[in-house]
Amino acid sequence: MNVGILHLMPSVKNQTKITLRQRQAQATRSMIVAAAQALFLEQGYICTTIEIIAERAGVATSTIYAIFGSKRGILRAIRDSWHERSHIHQVLTASAQSANPVERLDQLAEATRKQWEMGAEVTAIYTGAAAADPRVAAELTQGMLGRREGLQSFTKSLEPHLRLGLDAAHAASILQALCLPGVFDELVRRSGWSTDEYQEWLSQTMKREILKT
């Protein structure tokens, strides 16, 4: 065995240790987020303290402060996890060359379906927290503005394919209205549509309303 290989061996071992620590840190983070989300639903955002979250998650309060900084930090982590699972951010920010307009609207319909399908608990938590904490309310407002801006950017990239007489601003307004959570609630939770039916309806309606025929 040559000297070069011997020299590399400790580095590989250290890299393995770092990876293990990262996995442990991620597992701890996930436990805290899961515990906090359950508690926010059970007893409300305001009544849930860091100490209660730490007890439920089986970690020290100092660990929670070190990772998240505050309850609002945990709330943001819950929101970020939700968005990651729905892939809505990736769809809205994907390159215009990543797929044709029909495929991109199919992707938006799927991501929107996942967002509202998985988001009932997160929406309930944020609504309650925003009513009690002005800082959370401001973050919620900012998040809604960010979604609107994302849809505007998404629609702008489709401008060459919009139907005659429809500009990007009006097309973005149409998508914003069609993708509202209230539409999902009305069709799926109140009218009994399946989520597959909702996704198909949303996809076809968006295409019909904004794309050239």
N, CA and C of each residue as an Amber inpcrd file, in Angstrom:
protein
   639
   0.8640000  -1.1980000   0.0000000   0.0000000   0.0000000   0.0000000
   0.8850000   1.2260000   0.0000000   0.6330000   2.1860000  -0.9020000
   1.5190000   3.3380000  -0.9970000   1.1240000   4.4090000  -0.0050000
   2.0200000   5.4070000   0.1630000   1.8430000   6.4680000   1.1450000
   0.6180000   7.3140000   0.8370000   0.3470000   7.5240000  -0.4540000
  -0.7870000   8.3530000  -0.8320000  -2.1040000   7.7970000  -0.3160000
  -2.2900000   6.4870000  -0.4450000  -3.5240000   5.8690000   0.0200000
  -3.6250000   5.9430000   1.5290000  -2.5050000   5.6910000   2.2350000
  -2.5210000   5.7790000   3.6900000  -2.8780000   7.1850000   4.1500000
  -2.4060000   8.1770000   3.4420000  -2.6570000   9.5650000   3.8100000
  -4.1380000   9.9270000   3.6580000  -4.8130000   9.3080000   2.7230000
  -6.2080000   9.6290000   2.4680000  -7.1700000   8.9640000   3.4450000
  -6.7550000   7.8770000   4.0500000  -7.6810000   7.1040000   4.8670000
  -8.3000000   7.8780000   6.0340000  -7.5380000   8.6900000   6.8120000
  -8.1640000   9.4380000   7.8990000  -9.2060000  10.4330000   7.4040000
  -8.9600000  11.0180000   6.2450000  -9.9070000  11.9910000   5.7070000
 -11.2370000  11.3320000   5.3800000 -11.1970000  10.1610000   4.8000000
 -12.4210000   9.4350000   4.4820000 -13.1810000   9.1070000   5.7560000
 -12.4310000   8.6770000   6.7940000 -13.0600000   8.3540000   8.0650000
 -13.7330000   9.5750000   8.6750000 -13.0430000  10.7240000   8.6490000
 -13.6150000  11.9540000   9.1870000 -14.8500000  12.3890000   8.4120000
 -14.7990000  12.2060000   7.0970000 -15.9400000  12.5790000   6.2680000
 -17.1610000  11.7520000   6.6440000 -16.9430000  10.4440000   6.9520000
 -18.0380000   9.5810000   7.3800000 -18.6280000  10.0710000   8.6920000
 -17.7580000  10.4850000   9.6220000 -18.2300000  10.9870000  10.9080000
 -19.0600000  12.2580000  10.7270000 -18.6140000  13.1450000   9.8440000
 -19.3530000  14.3850000   9.5920000 -20.7350000  14.0740000   9.0370000
 -20.8110000  13.1350000   8.1090000 -22.0810000  12.7510000   7.5330000
 -23.0240000  12.1990000   8.5930000 -22.4940000  11.3860000   9.5030000
 -23.3000000  10.8270000  10.5730000 -23.8230000  11.9350000  11.4810000
 -22.9780000  12.9000000  11.8070000 -23.4100000  14.0110000  12.6430000
 -24.5010000  14.8230000  11.9490000 -24.3350000  14.9950000  10.6530000
 -25.3450000  15.7410000   9.9010000 -26.6860000  15.0030000   9.9140000
 -26.6280000  13.6900000   9.7920000 -27.8630000  12.9060000   9.8260000
 -28.5210000  12.9840000  11.1960000 -27.7120000  12.9380000  12.2260000
 -28.2540000  13.0370000  13.5830000 -28.8770000  14.4090000  13.8200000
 -28.2100000  15.4480000  13.3100000 -28.7350000  16.8060000  13.4640000
 -30.0510000  16.9570000  12.7190000 -30.1360000  16.3650000  11.5240000
 -31.3700000  16.4420000  10.7440000 -32.4920000  15.6820000  11.4360000
 -32.1470000  14.5350000  12.0390000 -33.1570000  13.7590000  12.7560000
 -33.6890000  14.5420000  13.9490000 -32.7900000  15.2140000  14.6620000
 -33.2080000  16.0430000  15.8040000 -34.0990000  17.1780000  15.3400000
 -33.7080000  17.8210000  14.2700000 -34.5020000  18.9190000  13.7190000
 -35.9030000  18.4380000  13.3320000 -35.9670000  17.2860000  12.6820000
 -37.2550000  16.7460000  12.2460000 -38.1400000  16.3990000  13.4320000
 -37.5480000  15.8510000  14.5030000 -38.3230000  15.5210000  15.6970000
 -38.9250000  16.7720000  16.3320000 -38.1300000  17.8290000  16.3740000
 -38.6050000  19.0840000  16.9680000 -39.7430000  19.6650000  16.1370000
 -39.5730000  19.6750000  14.8290000 -40.6090000  20.2220000  13.9430000
 -41.9050000  19.4180000  14.0730000 -41.7890000  18.0800000  14.0980000
 -42.9780000  17.2340000  14.2170000 -43.6810000  17.4600000  15.5580000
 -42.9000000  17.5590000  16.6220000 -43.4780000  17.7860000  17.9460000
 -44.1690000  19.1430000  18.0080000 -43.5210000  20.1590000  17.4620000
 -44.0940000  21.5090000  17.4830000 -45.3670000  21.5740000  16.6600000
 -45.3690000  20.9590000  15.5020000 -46.5640000  21.0000000  14.6500000
 -47.7460000  20.3430000  15.3600000 -47.5140000  19.2040000  16.0020000
 -48.5910000  18.5260000  16.7270000 -49.0970000  19.3890000  17.8780000
 -48.1900000  20.0140000  18.6030000 -48.5810000  20.8390000  19.7530000
 -49.3040000  22.1110000  19.3170000 -48.8410000  22.7260000  18.2240000
 -49.5190000  23.9320000  17.7220000 -50.9680000  23.6170000  17.3750000
 -51.2030000  22.4120000  16.8430000 -52.5660000  22.0160000  16.4930000
 -53.3840000  21.6740000  17.7360000 -52.7410000  21.0260000  18.6990000
 -53.4550000  20.5750000  19.8970000 -53.8450000  21.7290000  20.8190000
 -52.9120000  22.6450000  21.0600000 -53.1710000  23.6610000  22.0760000
 -52.9360000  25.0910000  21.6200000 -52.6540000  25.2650000  20.3350000
 -52.4860000  26.6070000  19.8000000 -51.0490000  27.0970000  19.8560000
 -50.7430000  28.0180000  18.9800000 -49.3800000  28.5300000  18.8620000
 -48.9640000  29.2850000  20.1190000 -49.8060000  30.1760000  20.6140000
 -49.4500000  31.0120000  21.7530000 -49.2490000  30.1910000  23.0210000
 -50.1050000  29.2120000  23.2570000 -50.0240000  28.4120000  24.4880000
 -48.8780000  27.3990000  24.4730000 -48.3180000  27.1700000  23.3240000
 -47.2230000  26.1950000  23.2160000 -45.8850000  26.9020000  23.4300000
 -45.1940000  26.5480000  24.4830000 -43.9010000  27.1630000  24.7850000
 -42.7570000  26.3080000  24.2520000 -41.5930000  26.9030000  24.2030000
 -40.3940000  26.1660000  23.8030000 -40.1530000  25.0020000  24.7650000
 -40.4040000  25.2290000  26.0460000 -40.2010000  24.1840000  27.0470000
 -41.1060000  22.9800000  26.7880000 -42.3520000  23.2550000  26.4160000
 -43.2960000  22.1580000  26.1270000 -42.8620000  21.4020000  24.8720000
 -42.4150000  22.1420000  23.8740000 -41.9320000  21.4940000  22.6440000
 -40.7260000  20.6180000  22.9430000 -39.8020000  21.1350000  23.7520000
 -38.5950000  20.3750000  24.1040000 -38.9490000  19.0830000  24.8270000
 -39.9150000  19.1680000  25.7340000 -40.3330000  17.9720000  26.4720000
 -40.9490000  16.9480000  25.5330000 -41.8060000  17.3950000  24.6280000
 -42.4480000  16.4740000  23.6800000 -41.4080000  15.8400000  22.7460000
 -40.4370000  16.6340000  22.3070000 -39.4290000  16.1310000  21.3620000
 -38.3100000  15.3570000  22.0470000 -38.2070000  15.4850000  23.3750000
 -37.1570000  14.7890000  24.1030000 -35.7840000  15.4060000  23.9330000
 -35.7530000  16.7450000  23.8230000 -34.4680000  17.4510000  23.6760000
 -34.4110000  18.5910000  24.6900000 -33.2420000  19.1880000  24.8140000
 -33.0800000  20.3330000  25.7120000 -33.6170000  21.5990000  25.0460000
 -34.1050000  22.5270000  25.8510000 -34.5780000  23.7950000  25.2860000
 -33.4550000  24.5220000  24.5670000 -32.2390000  24.3850000  25.0940000
 -31.0890000  25.0570000  24.4610000 -30.8620000  24.5420000  23.0450000
 -31.1910000  23.2650000  22.8190000 -31.0390000  22.6880000  21.4710000
 -32.0030000  23.3610000  20.5030000 -33.2330000  23.5790000  20.9610000
 -34.2330000  24.2260000  20.1000000 -33.8120000  25.6520000  19.7780000
 -33.3610000  26.3810000  20.7860000 -32.9260000  27.7590000  20.5380000
 -31.7170000  27.7890000  19.5980000 -30.8170000  26.8200000  19.7500000
 -29.6220000  26.7880000  18.8990000 -29.9820000  26.5160000  17.4420000
 -30.9900000  25.6860000  17.2170000 -31.3590000  25.3130000  15.8440000
 -32.2900000  26.3330000  15.2070000 -33.3060000  26.7660000  15.9710000
 -34.3740000  27.5840000  15.3780000 -34.4070000  29.0310000  15.8740000
 -33.8570000  29.2880000  17.0350000 -33.8340000  30.6490000  17.5560000
 -35.0810000  31.0600000  18.3060000 -36.2460000  30.6070000  17.8480000
 -37.5170000  31.0160000  18.4410000 -38.6390000  30.1240000  17.9340000
 -39.8510000  30.3310000  18.4900000 -41.0120000  29.5930000  17.9730000
 -41.2810000  29.9720000  16.5260000 -41.0770000  31.2320000  16.1820000
 -41.3040000  31.6420000  14.7950000 -40.3330000  30.9370000  13.8620000
 -39.1390000  30.6550000  14.3640000 -38.1780000  29.8980000  13.5700000
 -38.6740000  28.4900000  13.2870000 -39.3080000  27.8790000  14.2840000
 -39.8870000  26.5520000  14.0870000 -41.0470000  26.6360000  13.0990000
 -41.8400000  27.6690000  13.2450000 -42.9770000  27.8630000  12.3420000
 -42.5040000  27.9790000  10.8970000 -41.4280000  28.7110000  10.6870000
 -40.8710000  28.8360000   9.3320000 -40.3950000  27.4840000   8.8180000
 -39.8110000  26.6820000   9.7140000 -39.3350000  25.3500000   9.3090000
 -40.5070000  24.4600000   8.9010000 -41.6260000  24.5680000   9.6080000
 -42.8310000  23.8170000   9.2440000 -43.2980000  24.2300000   7.8500000
 -43.3130000  25.5370000   7.6140000 -43.7370000  26.0560000   6.3070000
 -42.7800000  25.6040000   5.2080000 -41.4690000  25.6830000   5.4680000
 -40.4820000  25.3050000   4.4580000 -40.5910000  23.8190000   4.1120000
 -40.8120000  22.9880000   5.1280000 -40.9610000  21.5520000   4.8840000
 -42.1770000  21.2760000   4.0090000 -43.2420000  21.9930000   4.2720000
 -44.4720000  21.8750000   3.4820000 -44.2080000  22.2240000   2.0240000
 -43.5220000  23.3440000   1.7970000 -43.2390000  23.7720000   0.4290000
 -42.3090000  22.7970000  -0.2830000 -41.3440000  22.2570000   0.4470000
 -40.4110000  21.3050000  -0.1600000 -41.1520000  20.0540000  -0.6210000
 -42.1110000  19.5880000   0.1660000 -42.8430000  18.3750000  -0.1850000
 -43.7840000  18.5900000  -1.3690000 -44.2750000  19.8080000  -1.5150000
 -45.1870000  20.0760000  -2.6400000 -44.4320000  20.4340000  -3.9190000
 -43.1740000  20.8510000  -3.7930000 -42.3420000  21.2710000  -4.9280000
 -42.8640000  22.5390000  -5.6130000 -43.6940000  23.3140000  -4.9180000
 -44.2620000  24.4990000  -5.5460000 -43.1940000  25.5180000  -5.9030000
 -42.2060000  25.6850000  -5.0390000 -41.1600000  26.6760000  -5.3080000
 -40.3650000  26.2870000  -6.5520000 -40.0220000  25.0040000  -6.6590000
 -39.2580000  24.5530000  -7.8290000 -40.0300000  24.7730000  -9.1210000
 -41.3270000  24.5340000  -9.0770000 -42.1520000  24.7090000 -10.2780000
 -42.2100000  26.1770000 -10.6790000 -42.4060000  27.0610000  -9.7190000
 -42.5470000  28.4810000 -10.0350000 -41.2380000  29.1040000 -10.5060000
 -40.1170000  28.5680000 -10.0480000 -38.8250000  29.1760000 -10.3800000
 -38.0460000  28.4100000 -11.4410000 -38.6140000  27.3420000 -11.9800000
 -37.9190000  26.5510000 -12.9920000 -37.6650000  27.3770000 -14.2440000
 -36.6090000  27.0430000 -14.9300000 -36.2760000  27.7350000 -16.1700000
 -37.3990000  27.5770000 -17.1880000 -37.6360000  28.6440000 -17.9380000
 -38.6940000  28.6160000 -18.9570000 -38.4110000  27.5540000 -20.0150000
 -37.1480000  27.1640000 -20.1540000 -36.7870000  26.1720000 -21.1530000
 -36.9140000  24.7370000 -20.6250000 -37.3360000  24.5960000 -19.3370000
 -37.3580000  23.2620000 -18.7310000 -38.4500000  22.3700000 -19.2900000
 -39.5070000  22.9480000 -19.8170000 -40.6140000  22.1520000 -20.3640000
 -41.4980000  23.0620000 -21.2060000 -42.3610000  22.4780000 -22.0310000
 -43.2460000  23.3050000 -22.8330000 -44.3860000  23.8420000 -21.9560000
 -45.1420000  24.8250000 -22.4350000 -46.1690000  25.4750000 -21.6030000
 -47.2100000  24.5110000 -21.0440000 -47.6250000  23.5510000 -21.8460000
 -48.6220000  22.5810000 -21.3800000 -48.0670000  21.7670000 -20.2140000
 -46.8210000  21.3070000 -20.3550000 -46.1980000  20.5250000 -19.2830000
 -45.9900000  21.3660000 -18.0280000 -45.6430000  22.6300000 -18.2030000
 -45.4060000  23.4960000 -17.0460000 -46.7080000  23.7490000 -16.2800000
 -47.8090000  23.8930000 -16.9840000 -49.0910000  24.0680000 -16.2990000
 -49.5410000  22.7650000 -15.6340000 -49.2150000  21.6390000 -16.2510000
 -49.4720000  20.3520000 -15.5940000 -48.6940000  20.2650000 -14.2820000
 -47.4400000  20.7000000 -14.3150000 -46.5990000  20.6780000 -13.1180000
 -47.1420000  21.6250000 -12.0440000 -47.6160000  22.7910000 -12.4700000
 -48.1860000  23.7440000 -11.5160000 -49.4520000  23.1740000 -10.8740000
 -50.2860000  22.5250000 -11.6660000 -51.5090000  21.9260000 -11.1250000
 -51.1750000  20.8370000 -10.1030000 -50.1710000  20.0240000 -10.4130000
 -49.7780000  18.9590000  -9.4870000 -49.2190000  19.5330000  -8.1900000
 -48.3480000  20.5420000  -8.3080000 -47.7450000  21.1470000  -7.1200000
 -48.7980000  21.8550000  -6.2700000 -49.7550000  22.5110000  -6.9160000
 -50.8240000  23.1960000  -6.1900000 -51.6990000  22.1920000  -5.4720000
 -52.0090000  21.0930000  -6.1280000 -52.7930000  20.0110000  -5.4980000
 -52.0710000  19.4990000  -4.2520000 -50.7590000  19.2320000  -4.3790000
 -49.9950000  18.7350000  -3.2350000 -49.9390000  19.7770000  -2.1230000
 -49.7650000  21.0380000  -2.5160000 -49.6520000  22.1010000  -1.5140000
 -50.8960000  22.1800000  -0.6410000 -52.0810000  22.1840000  -1.2480000
 -53.3030000  22.3080000  -0.4570000 -53.7360000  20.9820000   0.1410000
 -53.3960000  19.8760000  -0.5100000 -53.7140000  18.5530000   0.0310000
 -52.9700000  18.3190000   1.3450000 -51.6980000  18.7360000   1.3890000
 -50.8760000  18.5200000   2.5750000 -50.8930000  19.7150000   3.5260000
 -51.5240000  20.8060000   3.1000000 -51.3540000  22.0490000   3.8280000
 -52.4430000  22.4620000   4.7850000 -53.4580000  21.6230000   4.9960000
 -54.5620000  22.0170000   5.8680000 -54.0740000  22.3140000   7.2780000
 -53.2130000  21.4480000   7.8120000 -52.7170000  21.6530000   9.1680000
 -51.8300000  22.8850000   9.2540000 -50.9570000  23.0560000   8.2600000
 -50.0540000  24.2090000   8.2730000 -50.8440000  25.5070000   8.1570000
 -51.8480000  25.5050000   7.2950000 -52.6810000  26.6940000   7.1340000
 -53.4050000  27.0290000   8.4350000 -53.9240000  26.0020000   9.0990000
 -54.6240000  26.2220000  10.3760000 -53.6690000  26.7790000  11.4230000
 -52.4640000  26.2630000  11.4800000 -51.4750000  26.7470000  12.4540000
 -51.1320000  28.2040000  12.1850000 -50.8590000  28.5180000  10.9240000
 -50.4700000  29.8870000  10.5770000 -51.6070000  30.8710000  10.8020000
 -52.8320000  30.4610000  10.5110000 -53.9740000  31.3500000  10.7190000
 -54.1240000  31.6880000  12.1980000 -54.0210000  30.6750000  13.0460000
 -54.1170000  30.9120000  14.4830000 -52.9610000  31.7330000  15.0140000
 -51.7600000  31.4280000  14.5520000 -50.5810000  32.1570000  15.0190000
 -50.6070000  33.6120000  14.5670000 -51.0440000  33.8470000  13.3370000
 -51.0940000  35.2080000  12.8010000 -52.1030000  36.0700000  13.5450000
 -53.1890000  35.4500000  14.0060000 -54.2100000  36.1960000  14.7440000
 -53.6940000  36.6540000  16.1040000 -52.6870000  35.9350000  16.6280000
 -52.1920000  36.2420000  17.9630000 -50.8420000  36.9560000  17.9750000
 -50.0920000  36.8530000  16.8910000 -48.7380000  37.4130000  16.8570000
 -48.5720000  38.2570000  15.5910000 -48.4560000  39.5840000  15.7370000
 -48.3120000  40.4570000  14.5630000 -47.1030000  40.1140000  13.6990000
 -46.0510000  39.5970000  14.3240000 -44.8530000  39.2530000  13.5400000
 -45.1260000  38.0630000  12.6310000 -45.9010000  37.1060000  13.1200000
 -46.2830000  35.9740000  12.2760000 -47.2270000  36.4410000  11.1660000
 -48.1370000  37.3550000  11.5200000 -49.0600000  37.9040000  10.5200000
 -48.2880000  38.5840000   9.3990000 -47.2290000  39.3170000   9.7680000
 -46.4060000  39.9880000   8.7580000 -45.6950000  38.9720000   7.8720000
 -45.2060000  37.8900000   8.4700000 -44.5450000  36.8440000   7.6920000
 -45.5380000  36.1620000   6.7520000 -46.7590000  35.9610000   7.2390000
 -47.7850000  35.3330000   6.4050000 -48.1190000  36.2150000   5.2160000
 -48.2610000  37.5200000   5.4810000 -48.5300000  38.4630000   4.3960000
 -47.3980000  38.4580000   3.3850000 -46.1620000  38.4200000   3.8810000
 -44.9980000  38.3990000   2.9960000 -44.9690000  37.1250000   2.1700000
 -45.3640000  36.0080000   2.8020000 -45.4010000  34.7440000   2.0790000
 -46.4310000  34.7460000   0.9670000 -47.5710000  35.3650000   1.2260000
 -48.6190000  35.4540000   0.2070000 -48.1670000  36.3390000  -0.9500000
 -47.4600000  37.4170000  -0.6170000 -46.9130000  38.2780000  -1.6680000
 -45.8760000  37.5330000  -2.4950000 -45.0720000  36.7280000  -1.7990000
 -44.0640000  35.9410000  -2.5100000 -44.6870000  34.9480000  -3.4720000
 -45.8010000  34.3330000  -3.0590000 -46.4920000  33.3980000  -3.9490000
 -47.0410000  34.1310000  -5.1570000 -47.6300000  35.3080000  -4.9260000
 -48.1690000  36.1000000  -6.0300000 -47.0600000  36.4880000  -7.0080000
 -45.9190000  36.9210000  -6.4660000 -44.7940000  37.2980000  -7.3220000
 -44.2580000  36.0980000  -8.0880000 -44.2590000  34.9320000  -7.4240000
 -43.8060000  33.7180000  -8.0970000 -44.7020000  33.3650000  -9.2740000
 -46.0130000  33.4870000  -9.0820000 -46.9510000  33.2200000 -10.1740000
 -46.8130000  34.2390000 -11.2930000 -46.5390000  35.4940000 -10.9370000
 -46.3410000  36.5220000 -11.9600000 -45.1100000  36.2160000 -12.8020000
 -44.0280000  35.8140000 -12.1340000 -42.8120000  35.4580000 -12.8600000
 -43.0400000  34.2220000 -13.7330000 -43.7250000  33.2460000 -13.1750000
 -44.0510000  32.0270000 -13.9180000 -44.8480000  32.3660000 -15.1810000
 -45.8590000  33.2110000 -15.0320000 -46.7180000  33.5620000 -16.1680000
 -45.9700000  34.4070000 -17.1850000 -45.1010000  35.2690000 -16.7140000
 -44.3000000  36.0990000 -17.6210000 -43.4840000  35.2260000 -18.5630000
 -42.9780000  34.1180000 -18.0370000 -42.1810000  33.2190000 -18.8710000
 -43.0270000  32.5060000 -19.9300000 -44.3430000  32.4990000 -19.7280000
 -45.2440000  31.8680000 -20.7040000 -45.7970000  32.8720000 -21.7190000
 -45.3760000  34.1230000 -21.6290000 -45.9840000  35.1960000 -22.4180000
 -46.0790000  34.9030000 -23.9100000 -45.0530000  34.3120000 -24.5320000
 -45.1790000  34.0400000 -25.9800000 -46.2890000  33.0430000 -26.3210000
 -46.7560000  32.3240000 -25.3150000 -47.7410000  31.2720000 -25.5610000
 -49.1480000  31.6480000 -25.0800000 -49.3180000  32.8680000 -24.5920000
 -50.6270000  33.2810000 -24.0730000 -51.6010000  33.5280000 -25.2220000
 -52.8620000  33.3030000 -24.9350000 -53.8730000  33.5010000 -25.9750000
 -53.9520000  34.9690000 -26.3840000 -54.4220000  35.2070000 -27.5740000
 -54.4700000  36.5360000 -28.1730000 -55.2690000  37.5010000 -27.2850000
 -54.6710000  38.6490000 -27.0220000 -55.3300000  39.6720000 -26.2420000
 -55.1300000  39.5580000 -24.7440000 -54.4270000  38.5360000 -24.2970000
 -54.1970000  38.3340000 -22.8620000 -52.7460000  38.6590000 -22.5280000
 -52.5300000  39.6440000 -21.6580000 -51.1620000  39.9560000 -21.2650000
 -50.7750000  39.1500000 -20.0310000 -49.4870000  39.2050000 -19.6930000
 -48.9700000  38.3800000 -18.6050000 -49.5940000  38.7410000 -17.2640000
 -49.8640000  40.0290000 -17.0230000 -50.4320000  40.4550000 -15.7460000
 -51.8270000  39.8700000 -15.5310000 -52.6520000  39.9220000 -16.5790000
 -54.0040000  39.3670000 -16.4580000 -53.9620000  37.8340000 -16.3540000
 -53.0410000  37.2220000 -17.0760000 -52.9030000  35.7670000 -17.0040000
 -52.4730000  35.3430000 -15.5990000 -51.5890000  36.1110000 -14.9850000
 -51.1450000  35.8060000 -13.6190000 -52.2950000  35.9120000 -12.6400000
 -53.1660000  36.9080000 -12.8430000 -54.3360000  37.0670000 -11.9690000
 -55.2700000  35.8630000 -12.0860000 -55.4170000  35.3540000 -13.3010000
 -56.2690000  34.1770000 -13.5180000 -55.6930000  32.9690000 -12.7810000
 -54.3860000  32.7530000 -12.9170000 -53.7490000  31.6210000 -12.2350000
 -53.8460000  31.7780000 -10.7260000 -53.6350000  33.0040000 -10.2480000
 -53.7250000  33.2650000  -8.8110000 -55.1080000  32.8790000  -8.2780000
 -56.1420000  33.2670000  -8.9920000 -57.5170000  32.9620000  -8.5630000
 -57.7980000  31.4640000  -8.6110000 -57.3860000  30.8100000  -9.6820000
 -57.6600000  29.3820000  -9.8280000 -56.9240000  28.5340000  -8.7900000
 -55.7480000  29.0100000  -8.3770000 -54.9020000  28.2350000  -7.4560000
 -55.1250000  28.5730000  -5.9860000 -56.1260000  29.3920000  -5.6840000
 -56.3940000  29.7390000  -4.2880000 -56.7790000  28.4970000  -3.4760000
 -56.3870000  28.4390000  -2.2040000 -56.7590000  27.2770000  -1.3790000
 -58.2620000  27.1310000  -1.2110000 -58.9840000  28.2510000  -1.2530000
 -60.4360000  28.1770000  -1.1260000 -61.0840000  27.3870000  -2.2390000
 -60.5040000  27.4280000  -3.4350000 -61.0370000  26.6520000  -4.5650000
 -60.8510000  25.1610000  -4.2910000 -59.6710000  24.8030000  -3.8040000
 -59.4110000  23.4060000  -3.4450000 -60.3900000  22.9470000  -2.3660000
 -60.5700000  23.7710000  -1.3360000 -61.4790000  23.4100000  -0.2450000
 -62.9080000  23.2080000  -0.7440000 -63.3610000  24.1050000  -1.6130000
 -64.7340000  24.0210000  -2.1230000 -64.9510000  22.7360000  -2.9350000
 -64.0040000  22.4290000  -3.7990000 -64.1860000  21.2820000  -4.6830000
 -63.8960000  19.9500000  -4.0000000 -62.8280000  19.8990000  -3.2030000
 -62.4010000  18.6250000  -2.6110000 -63.0430000  18.3820000  -1.2490000
 -62.9140000  19.3410000  -0.3600000 -63.3650000  19.1110000   1.0180000
 -64.8700000  19.3010000   1.1870000 -65.4720000  20.1650000   0.3820000
 -66.9050000  20.4110000   0.5390000 -67.7460000  19.6620000  -0.4920000
 -67.2470000  19.5750000  -1.7330000 -68.0530000  18.9650000  -2.8040000
 -67.7030000  17.5050000  -3.0690000 -66.6640000  17.0160000  -2.4190000
 -66.3640000  15.5910000  -2.5200000 -65.5670000  15.1510000  -3.7240000
 -64.9600000  16.1030000  -4.4540000 -64.0970000  15.7020000  -5.5640000
 -62.8860000  14.9570000  -5.0130000 -62.3430000  14.0480000  -5.8160000
 -61.0530000  13.4570000  -5.4630000 -59.9620000  14.4700000  -5.7940000
 -58.8090000  14.3080000  -5.1900000 -57.7010000  15.2240000  -5.4870000
 -57.2190000  15.0570000  -6.9250000 -57.3730000  13.8490000  -7.4720000
 -57.0210000  13.6350000  -8.8800000 -57.9590000  14.4340000  -9.7880000
 -59.2540000  14.4320000  -9.4540000 -60.2190000  15.2040000 -10.2410000
 -59.9010000  16.6960000 -10.1690000 -59.5470000  17.1620000  -8.9640000
 -59.1920000  18.5740000  -8.7950000 -57.9780000  18.9300000  -9.6490000
 -56.9560000  18.0970000  -9.5920000 -55.7340000  18.3780000 -10.3490000
 -56.0200000  18.4220000 -11.8430000 -56.8010000  17.4720000 -12.3390000
 -57.1340000  17.4330000 -13.7640000 -57.9390000  18.6660000 -14.1560000
 -58.9290000  19.0300000 -13.3360000 -59.7350000  20.2170000 -13.6140000
 -58.8700000  21.4690000 -13.6280000 -57.9950000  21.6070000 -12.6340000
 -57.1450000  22.7940000 -12.5460000 -56.2210000  22.8880000 -13.7540000
 -55.6150000  21.7790000 -14.1150000 -54.7050000  21.7590000 -15.2570000
 -55.4230000  22.1640000 -16.5450000 -56.5550000  21.5530000 -16.8060000
 -57.2840000  21.8450000 -18.0350000 -57.8380000  23.2650000 -18.0560000
 -58.3000000  23.7450000 -16.9130000 -58.8550000  25.0990000 -16.8440000
 -57.7790000  26.1510000 -17.0590000 -56.6220000  25.9550000 -16.4600000
 -55.5240000  26.9100000 -16.6550000 -55.1050000  26.9650000 -18.1180000
 -54.9880000  25.8210000 -18.7340000 -54.5950000  25.7860000 -20.1470000
 -55.6390000  26.4910000 -21.0160000 -56.9080000  26.1880000 -20.7550000
 -57.9770000  26.7840000 -21.5650000 -58.0500000  28.2930000 -21.3980000
 -57.7960000  28.7610000 -20.1790000 -57.9560000  30.1800000 -19.8780000
 -56.7990000  31.0540000 -20.3450000 -55.5880000  30.5090000 -20.3970000
 -54.4630000  31.4150000 -20.7030000 -53.6530000  31.0520000 -21.9420000
 -53.7200000  29.8340000 -22.4140000 -52.8530000  29.4520000 -23.5420000
 -53.5610000  29.6030000 -24.8940000 -52.7480000  29.7930000 -25.9110000
 -53.2760000  29.7970000 -27.2830000 -53.8600000  28.4270000 -27.5920000
 -54.9030000  28.4130000 -28.3770000 -55.5060000  27.1260000 -28.7870000
 -54.8830000  26.6500000 -30.0840000
